[in-house]
Amino acid sequence: MKQILNELLEHRSLTENEAYDLMTQLVTQPANEAQTAALLSVFIMREISLQEITGFRNALLNLAIPFKNEGDTIDVCGTGGDGKNTFNISTLASFVVAAAGGRVVKHGNYGVSSVSGSSDVMEYLGYKFTADTDILKKQLNQNNICLLHAPLFHPALKKVAPVRRQIGIKTFFNMLGPLVNPAQPSHRYTATYNLQLARLYHYFFQSTGCRYTVVHSLDGYDEISLTGQCKLYSNETEFIFTPQDWNLPQLSANELFGGDTVKEAAEIFINVLSGKGTFAQQAVVAANAGAALHCLYPGKEIAENIASAKQALESGKAFQIFKKVTS
């Protein structure tokens, strides 16, 4: 570890195999918190390479509890780490996608650099996390959605969790989160906290054979925020769009505020699902759910998929699914 750290501090990139071995060592050997913090700091200060993120991802998947599923599924998630403290848009969008007919296997975790991650709000609202794959498959088959809590499926990460919490800002584990879903869904809708990482994901997903959509709002959001221009990458194309291009409203940052506590985040979550959310909240959830549906159903126009998302949300179908999985 010490030798690798010295080489990284001299700006040398790791090969895929070196990254694989380093991650394996990091999460399986006795913890050295100082060295772990130093390693995390290196990748805060410089960009991670495609070879490095591939090696890190492969190591974590090799150590994860597997979740095998059949048929097309999609993960709807963001990297987190954008520092915007928005409400739980991707988690809400996941239920909307499920209500519109998509099969969602969502991989999530507690918030590290935000007040409320997807696992925080879902746990607060009564979802029972489990690594029992039979229970999860039943949820998926009956409700089109199940949630994989990262600490249960990646027990090896327990060693680095305390350091991540102490640092309290995004690290390369934020970058890895959407890539290490144990189900390895056939479709990925992922939002990133910066444009460089969106481009890296674009290159990474090209090599995996999955269908994917990667988005980054150019004013810094790890979702389609509707606050300005957004860059989108997919299997076939890449382009920049504005809310007006999809006949969606232009929003302001304060309209996306996620609350100061998990309780406040949960209240917003229920309000949106039950049809009591603000116009802005409903619009941004529909936009992200629609873009995820477009990843699943690229034969339809994006506007048509957004309309399907709006209908699934406004009809109460998404709320009914939420109540079933949390009952």
C-alpha angles and dihedrals in degrees: 000000000000092000092048091049091053091050093048091050087055087058097253115150121226125240117239091258093048091050090049092052093045094052091046090052092045095056102033106042127071109291121258101187095192093055091043091053090048091052092049089049093055092060092045089059099045139029120267117237127233091247092051097048090046093052093045091048094048091051093052093047090050089056096041128101103255124238112197119196136167130229131018116328134168136209115214110196148126129223093239117212098101092119092223098117094218122169118266097286100158093048091051090046089054092061091046091052089050090050090051092055104269119130108233126197101181120196114202147154144193117287115269102173096020137059095247129018122190092268092049094056096039092049091048090052094052107266110150110221116214141166090211100120093197091060092046093049090050090053090049094049095045101037106018091241143075131167124226111205105215098220091057095050096037103043090161089069089068087089094061099036096089092053092047090052092047093050090047097193134092117288134175087281086072087055091050098046098086091043099054102058101145090220091059091210120217090235130043130196106184133169122199135204095233140024096243091058092046089055091047091052089049090057093042096051091048088066096050102060094232126130108250147177120192121188137183126177106226093227089065110274125137091219139041093285099177087222093112142316120353131196118221128193125188140159092277107028152004127215146151119243139179128217089254091060088067095036090253127139125262107242135198126230095249090060090065097050111141101203133256097264139035088250091058091046090052092050091053090047093054093043092055095046093046094051095255097106122113121268089254094050093049092047097052093047091050091048093054094041090048092051089049090050088051088057088055096040107029091162089075123072115257090243090056091051091049089052089052089051092050091051092049090051100041094044091060093241093122091051091050091053091049091052091050095052093045097044 
